[in-house]
Amino acid sequence: MDNKHSSEKSEAEWKEQLSAEEYYVLRQKGTERPHTGQYDLHFENGDYHCKACNAKLFESEHKFESGCGWPSFDEAVEGAIEYIRDTTHGMMRTETVCANCGGHLGHVFNDGPRETTGQRYCINSVSIDFDPTGEK
């Protein structure tokens, strides 16, 4: 990862802070298996924060069931996400990372609900934490 994010830590510090799966997804741009994440079918009211640095990323009012197997949102908190062109695996996608720490979250696609933003933020559950109070 580049060093322009405000939450700069060494990879050793990240490995100490994060579980092996969290490190794989957030720092090595991995992906959890579909339909296995704790927030895939989670629809309580509250906010979703970056698992690595606790920055607020999404609000529950923008979460929807897409059937893709990962938590889906139609909108992110303004300024919370950085967008990176991703051409890995022979695909053309837009990667989403935490604007604060650079942690990999997932990807955003243009196949979300037409009645709202038309976007589907496909996010790894392991990349986020849920705060039911909305006051983390």
Backbone torsions as a table, in degrees:
resi	resn	phi	psi	omega
1	MET	NA	153.2	178.4
2	ASP	-77.6	174.2	-174.7
3	ASN	-106.6	24.1	-177.6
4	LYS	-90.7	-0.5	-178.7
5	HIS	-87.9	149.2	-173.8
6	SER	-71.3	-21.2	-178.4
7	SER	-101.4	70.9	-176.5
8	GLU	-84.9	122.0	177.4
9	LYS	-135.3	157.2	174.6
10	SER	-75.8	162.6	177.7
11	GLU	-63.7	-32.3	176.6
12	ALA	-63.1	-41.4	178.1
13	GLU	-65.6	-40.9	177.7
14	TRP	-62.6	-43.4	-179.4
15	LYS	-62.6	-34.2	178.7
16	GLU	-72.0	-37.4	-176.5
17	GLN	-78.5	-38.4	-172.1
18	LEU	-101.4	152.2	173.0
19	SER	-69.2	168.8	-179.5
20	ALA	-59.3	-42.8	180.0
21	GLU	-68.9	-41.4	177.8
22	GLU	-61.6	-42.1	179.3
23	TYR	-63.6	-44.5	179.7
24	TYR	-57.4	-44.9	-177.9
25	VAL	-78.4	-54.6	-173.3
26	LEU	-69.8	-38.1	-174.6
27	ARG	-103.9	-26.1	-177.8
28	GLN	-110.3	9.9	176.7
29	LYS	60.3	37.1	177.8
30	GLY	-79.8	-179.2	178.9
31	THR	-138.2	132.5	175.1
32	GLU	-75.5	158.3	179.7
33	ARG	-66.6	142.4	-179.8
34	PRO	-62.4	150.7	177.2
35	HIS	63.5	20.8	179.7
36	THR	-116.2	-17.1	-175.7
37	GLY	-76.3	145.9	-176.4
38	GLN	-66.6	-18.5	-177.5
39	TYR	-105.5	5.1	179.7
40	ASP	-56.6	-53.8	-177.9
41	LEU	-110.5	37.3	-177.4
42	HIS	-102.2	122.5	-175.6
43	PHE	-133.0	34.6	175.9
44	GLU	-78.1	160.7	176.9
45	ASN	-79.8	136.9	178.7
46	GLY	156.1	-161.8	-177.2
47	ASP	-122.6	152.7	177.7
48	TYR	-111.3	129.9	-175.1
49	HIS	-119.3	156.7	175.5
50	CYS	-62.9	129.4	-179.9
51	LYS	-65.4	-28.5	-176.4
52	ALA	-82.5	-41.7	-172.8
53	CYS	-127.1	-2.0	176.7
54	ASN	73.5	11.5	176.3
55	ALA	-66.8	138.2	178.2
56	LYS	-70.6	127.1	-175.8
57	LEU	-114.6	-43.6	-174.3
58	PHE	-140.2	154.4	174.6
59	GLU	-113.3	146.2	-174.3
60	SER	-59.6	-28.5	-179.6
61	GLU	-64.1	-15.2	-179.7
62	HIS	-104.4	8.8	178.9
63	LYS	-91.1	142.2	178.2
64	PHE	-147.4	162.5	178.9
65	GLU	-89.5	111.9	-178.4
66	SER	-99.9	-18.1	-177.4
67	GLY	82.4	3.8	-176.4
68	CYS	-80.9	-16.7	178.8
69	GLY	101.5	-1.3	177.7
70	TRP	-130.6	156.8	175.1
71	PRO	-56.2	135.3	-178.6
72	SER	-125.2	137.2	178.9
73	PHE	-130.8	149.4	178.2
74	ASP	-99.0	-2.8	-179.7
75	GLU	-160.7	143.6	176.4
76	ALA	-105.5	162.8	173.1
77	VAL	-62.2	133.5	-177.3
78	GLU	-56.2	127.7	177.8
79	GLY	81.0	-2.0	-175.5
80	ALA	-83.6	-20.2	-173.5
81	ILE	-117.0	140.5	172.2
82	GLU	-108.9	140.1	-175.1
83	TYR	-111.0	129.4	-176.4
84	ILE	-129.8	131.1	176.7
85	ARG	-65.1	130.3	-176.7
86	ASP	-125.4	114.6	-180.0
87	THR	-112.5	18.8	179.0
88	THR	-71.4	162.3	177.0
89	HIS	58.3	26.1	177.8
90	GLY	69.0	19.1	-178.6
91	MET	-119.7	160.8	173.7
92	MET	-112.5	107.9	-176.7
93	ARG	-135.3	171.3	174.5
94	THR	-116.0	112.9	178.4
95	GLU	-77.4	145.2	174.4
96	THR	-112.8	130.9	175.7
97	VAL	-130.2	155.1	176.0
98	CYS	-64.1	125.3	-179.6
99	ALA	-66.9	-21.4	-178.9
100	ASN	-82.1	-48.4	-173.7
101	CYS	-116.7	-9.1	179.7
102	GLY	83.0	7.1	179.8
103	GLY	-65.9	136.4	178.4
104	HIS	-69.5	130.1	180.0
105	LEU	-108.2	-42.9	-176.9
106	GLY	162.6	-137.2	-179.8
107	HIS	-140.3	162.6	174.6
108	VAL	-120.8	137.9	-178.2
109	PHE	-126.4	160.0	-179.4
110	ASN	-96.2	35.2	179.6
111	ASP	-120.3	30.1	178.5
112	GLY	-83.6	-173.4	-177.5
113	PRO	-60.4	123.0	180.0
114	ARG	-65.2	-29.5	-177.2
115	GLU	-73.4	-11.2	176.6
116	THR	-116.1	-106.5	-174.8
117	THR	-98.8	-16.7	-175.6
118	GLY	79.1	2.1	-178.4
119	GLN	-105.7	149.9	175.1
120	ARG	-128.9	104.0	173.1
121	TYR	-80.3	110.7	-178.9
122	CYS	-97.5	106.1	-166.2
123	ILE	-118.6	137.4	175.7
124	ASN	-71.3	129.2	177.5
125	SER	-57.0	-37.4	-176.9
126	VAL	-66.6	-16.7	179.6
127	SER	-85.1	-10.3	-173.2
128	ILE	-130.1	158.8	172.0
129	ASP	-122.2	153.6	180.0
130	PHE	-109.7	134.8	175.9
131	ASP	-119.0	106.0	-176.7
132	PRO	-66.9	-20.5	-177.8
133	THR	-85.4	-20.4	-175.9
134	GLY	73.5	17.2	-176.2
135	GLU	-130.0	41.2	-177.3
136	LYS	-74.4	NA	NA
